Amino acid sequence: MAKPTFYITTPIYYPSDNLHIGHAYTTVAADTIARYKKLRGYDVRFLTGSDEHGQKIQRTAKARGLTPQEHVDQIVAGFQKLWRLLYVDYDDFIRTTEERHKKVVQAIFQKIYDQGDIYKSEYEGWYCTPCETFWTENKLVDGNCPDCGRPVELVREESYFFRMSKYADRLLQYIEEHPEFIQPVSRRNEMINFIKQGLEDLCVSRTTFDWGIPVPWDPKHVIYVWFDALTNYISALGYGGPEWEKLGKYWPAVHLVGKDIVRFHTIIWPIILMAAGIPLPEKVVGHGWLLLAGGKMSKSKGNVVDPVQLVEKYGVDAVRYFLLRELPFGSDGYYSEEALVNRINADLANDLGNLVSRTVAMIEKYRDGIVPAPGPLQAVDQDLIETYRQALAGYTRAMDNLELANALSELWPLIARANKYIDETAPWVLAKDQEQQDRLNTVLYNLAEVIRIVTVMLSPFMPLLAPRVWQQLGLTDLNKADWDSVQVWGGLPAGLKVVKGQALFPRIDWKGTETEAEKVTVEKVEKAVSVDNNYITIEDFGKVDLRVVEVIAAEKVPKADKLLKLEVKLGDEIRTIVSGIAQHYAPEELVGKRVVLVANLKPARLRGIESQGMILAASDENGLEVLTVQKDIKPGSKVK
């Protein structure tokens, strides 16, 4: 029986410079999903690549004294080196400068032109070179690109246009009839609203530069970058040629992209496919951004984080785990080196590493290093096994929905429960009682079994973990790391010889720059802006910057009953806020609300998360209520 197929893609990255940690998230996430699907028995195809044409590349290469091809060759080599460093196991790396890609782009462009959906006209409008995007004047923000905020150029040239408007109603109907097509729901709603505002025909060729794929019948034009770039997902499968007979079985794909390019993948790309008579992608998942204190990472801000340095310092498994754990499904996440160290120490060293170390040490000490066969189960054992069943169900559900951070949060209670199980059963006490030796066997076996199961489930996230754990468990048969082996409790063979090794994740002594004054609690943050009964001047009040913000994501802070972590939109900026309102609001109650933020409050670190402001709320003996704005006031508006 043929295996079910699964095709996952990342965006193809633009080789204007080296990639930063935000780019690495997308590819590591896609790699993790691909590894999970392989674990489940799928025939998987995983594609990444590079988008190498366009005016920006031509200008950058000229500034460096290189040809465009020489420039992209150097940068793309760095991409591929980074993916090897992060153990990204892709099946294909597509480059838009390859002949196999150019042929498919020209063939589809010709087909759509022949049926009358591409026509020649003249374009005059505003063009953002960094984003490779045209904008009408009414879409500009303060005269700049609405996506990146940088200056635009007025362009006037002869161009070919694609009749996107012709397919708007058909695409809208498809999205509404296929709610799973765009994920998460917030992105889907954004795209529906965008289409309902009306789609304009798309400029799909340029004549002011020549670094691109020529239009087949009019070679003074090159095909505009988005029509060129998006086609990579099928050109890599050899669409229309002999390779398609073999690789076409993988289409349609799941596209994993950043939220800033969801529109191109859910509007322009599906309409190209509709016009060409090709099935639409299975799903487009738009993830959030990994933010720094100053907002989104970008070279122009000088705030990018080099993933190569992090891997060299902390190891590939630790960096991958942090990236995948820190970014909630569909929402933004926050990066700091201290947050990375805290995750390593708390989750990997204290929880997982400690469980493996203690278990192997006790088997060595009490059973001469041999995993014993279990005996009869008691209530505490049944509770541990029930936690395993719940973790497996939650993990599976989250992974099938591509919710990687949620999958890890579903799995970690099993690790925590196993550590607690050690304290509850006290093997060191059982070892002293001759009548409790069977009981000791059961406890030690159960701990080793938890480690085996957890390791299999973590293997898509941390590809170097399983071999290291298997070595300590004496489990040399790596086939034990398959999906079927975790479906039933008791798959670990008794009689294995364990070998205690080095700590999987040694604790890191973090010596950052945070001062004691910045290590504050929620109560201290709230007091920081409080006033007593004395009057203040209008000048004093003017120092407080109150802004309307929209809550775009919310979740509970682990191990903190009072805290919620909120992602709020402040104009074009996304901020992280930690607020002590968890006992009064469920996270989902706040998403979509417009609330008031103290925007210029000094950032404070709460449970390892930097809070960039404070949400205003009122409270009395009847409870607490967040101050909300009832009218549709634009996020970022000043409260006067």
Buried (B, 14 or more C-beta within 10 A) or exposed (E): EEEEBBBBBBBBBBBBEBBBBBBBBBBBBBBBBBBBBBBBEBBBBBBBBBBBBBBBBBBBBEEEEBEBEEBBBEBBEBBBEBBEBBBBBBBBBBBBBBEBBBBBBBBBBBBBBEEEBBEEEEBEBBBBBBBBBBBEEEBBEEEBBBBBBEEBEEBEBBBBBBBBBBBBEEBBEBBEEEEEBBBBEBBBEBBBEBBEEEBEBBBBBBBBBBBBBBBBEBEEBBBBBBBBBBBBBBBBBBBBBEBBEEBBEBBBBBBBBBBBBBBBBBBBBBBBBBBBEBEBBBBBBBBBBBBBEEBBBBEEEEBBBBBBEBBEEBBBBBBBBBBBBBBBBBBBBBBBBBBBBBBBBBBBBBBBBBBBBBBBEBBBEBBEBBBBEBBEEEEBBEBBBEBBEBBBEBBBEBBEBBBBBBBBBBBBBBBBBBBBBBEEBEBEEBBEEEEBBEBBBBBBBBBBBBBBBBBBBBBBBBBBBBBBBBEBBBBEEEEBBBBEBBEEBEBBEEEBBBEBEEEBBEBBEEEEEEEEEEEBBBEEBBEEEEEEEEEEEEEEEEEEEBBBBBBBBBBBBEEBEBBBBBBBBBBBBBBBBBBBBBEBBEBEBBBEBBBBBBBEBEEBBBBBBBBBBBBBBEEEEEEEEBBBBEEEEEBBBEBE
